[in-house]
């Protein structure tokens, strides 16, 4: 049926070639050409569409402002599909200006979003330098539910660094990791003004490094940045600001009124949420950070427990039992009101990678307390089986490949002791967070780079709302 339709369409187009070989003689005939061009574009005949639109344009140019704008818009879309991006941008810019002049705001806005996409104005990159890894996120912004959200295109994680223990020993690895990230950004042709590099608060607030050592570390890593690029490393991030940016980057803004954020990290457990948002500048943020994390637990009990997993598990459990629920997750009114908790951090990423490889391409994965407890038990008693889940049952190749990547990343990132400590801490956080048993916990994929993407989403949404409030289009 579909093939027959295409055949009829092509026969119709062929029979019309003698008619459309010349420019349209009237606005009415030009509209016929434009409509046929739109149909041909729908069946991937963009070159033929361009030919028709070029013949239609002279008949509407300076005669019918609306159809002139439509023709330029369609020419821009067709040129984009044929990868002639210069021509696409030229015609779309004309269409945007023409729709704006006509006060067709929705049409002008839609064309503007296409222009931002083609010209790369919605591609961003963020590098976060942590205590034990360097992560790069390359993402594209997309307009959704009245706000820009992120669409992650690439994530590179370089684990196994120890910048806080000894800046000198970790220097070379840190420089190589940063250079690897910069090389990846260059391949995407992202301009410097849309690149953000930052030390996490684990580095800036580290008690293992003196201020002199932190300054030296900054200078030596900054030396990797291209000369004259104006790229800088932000070393001012506080735990409060990091928690806020994590929530912005990890939790879609449309669900802020019903969702809080929970991050179980290497050195801290953080919770946060936003009050009702009215403008970008008005969003009261509430957070709490407990100074205990996966690595701090391992360091605390490692010497006492030795290499016996069961002994280590008992020591970790005892240490976690000594943390009051209120110290871990305080009684904050906003937390009680939010029924959904968006969870991030390496331990929950490992849980999902090992227990649910079939969900490797799922952005939000529900996680229950029972699953956390099962995960902890497997880390204690069946570690090798846990970290090597079978993928043969996953039929779709893309999911299977992504699951394999996630598993290898987790194998390199977290040791058995870290899994045991992290699962025990995650279990305690779930229990402290869910006294009533009514909360739903959801793992947010790519939440580990949430706060670095949050930096851009915050900026973009503020600029967008400020621009729209002035009655203009957001073209930056």
C-alpha positions, 0 to 999 in steps of 0.5 A, a space after each residue: 500500500 505504501 509503495 503504491 502511494 509513493 509510486 503514484 506520488 512520483 508519477 504525479 510529480 513526473 507529470 507535473 514537471 512540465 508545469 513546474 519547470 517555470 517559476 510560479 505565475 501567481 501566489 495561488 500557483 506558488 502555494 500549490 508548489 509549496 504544498 507539493 514540496 512539503 509532501 515530497 519532503 515527507 517522502 525524503 525527496 528534499 532535492 525535488 522539494 528545493 527545486 519546487 520551492 525555488 520556483 515558488 519563491 519569486 511569486 510570493 517574494 514581496 507579495 505575500 509575507 506569510 507564504 514568503 516566510 513559509 517558503 524560506 522556512 521549508 527551504 531551510 529545512 530541506 537544505 538542512 536535510 541535504 546537509 547544506 547547512 550554510 544555505 539552511 541557516 540563511 533561509 531559516 534566519 530570513 524566515 525567523 525575521 519574517 515570522 517575527 515581523 508578522 508577530 507569528 510568535 510560535 512560528 518564529 520561536 519554532 524556527 529559532 529552535 531549529 536554527 539553534 540546533 543546526 548552528 550548534 548553539 545547544 551543544 555544551 560540555 562540562 568537565 568535573 574534576 573530582 577527588 578520584 575521577 574526571 568526568 566529561 559530559 557533552 550534551 545537547 539542550 532541548 526545549 521541553 515543558 517550557 524549560 530546557 532540559 539536557 540530552 546527554 550525547 557522550 560521557 567520558 569517565 576517567 577513574 582511578 585518580 587520587 588528587 586529594 591524597 597526594 597532588 604530586 602523585 596524581 598530577 600526571 594522570 590528572 593532566 592526561 585525563 583533562 587533556 583527553 576531555 578537551 580533545 573530545 570537546 574539540 571533536 564536537 566543535 563546541 565553542 569555549 563559551 559553552 565549556 565549563 570546567 570545575 573542581 568538585 567540592 571534594 577537591 576544594 574542601 579536601 582536608 588532605 590537601 593544604 591550600 598551597 597544595 590545592 593552588 599547586 594542583 590548580 596551576 598544574 592542571 590549568 597549564 593543560 588548557 590551551 593558551 588564549 582559550 579563556 578556559 578556566 577551572 572554577 575552584 569556588 564550588 561549595 557543597 551547598 552550590 554543588 547540591 543545588 546544581 546537582 538537583 538542577 541537572 539531575 531532576 527534570 524541572 517539570 517535576 521539581 514540585 513533586 521530587 527531591 534529589 538524593 546523592 550518595 557520593 564518595 565523601 558525602 550524602 546529600 539531599 535537596 529540593 526546590 520550593 515552588 518555582 515562579 521565575 528563574 531568579 526565584 527558586 528557594 533551594 533547601 539541602 542537607 549534606 551528611 559528611 559520610 560517603 562510600 570512601 569515608 566509610 571504607 577508610 574508617 573501617 578498613 584497618 579493623 576489618 582486613 580483607 575478610 568481606 563478612 568482617 568488613 560488612 559487619 564493621 561497615 554496618 556497625 559504623 552506619 548504625 552509629 549514624 542517626 537518621 536525622 543526621 543522614 536525612 533530616 526532617 525537612 518539611 519539603 522532603 516529606 511532601 515529595 513522594 518521589 526521590 531522584 537518586 544519583 551516585 556511583 553506588 546506585 549506578 552500580 546497582 542498576 548496571 549489575 541487577 538491571 542490565 536490560 535497562 541500560 538505555 532507560 533514563 529513570 529506573 525505579 529502585 526498591 529497598 528490597 533491591 538495595 538489600 539484595 544488592 548488599 547481600 550479593 556484594 557480601 557473598 556472591 561478588 564475582 557473580 554480581 559484577 558479571 551479570 549475563 547479557 545473553 538474554 538481552 535481544 537488542 544489540 544497542 541495549 546489550 552494548 550499553 549494558 556491557 559498557 556500564 558493567 565495565 565502567 562499574 568494575 573499574 570504578 568500585 571495588 568490592 569494599 566500596 560496593 559493600 560500604 555503598 550498599 550499606 549506606 544506600 540502605 540506611 539512606 532509603 530507610 531514613 528517607 522513607 519512614 512512612 513507606 510511601 516514597 518512590 526511589 528512582 535512579 536518574 541515569 547520568 546523575 553523576 554529572 548532574 551538577 556540571 550539566 546543571 550549571 548550563 541548564 541554570 544559565 540557559 533557562 535564566 537567559 531564555 526566560 529573561 529574553 522571552 519576558 522582554 518579548 524577544 527570541 532567545 538566539 544566544 
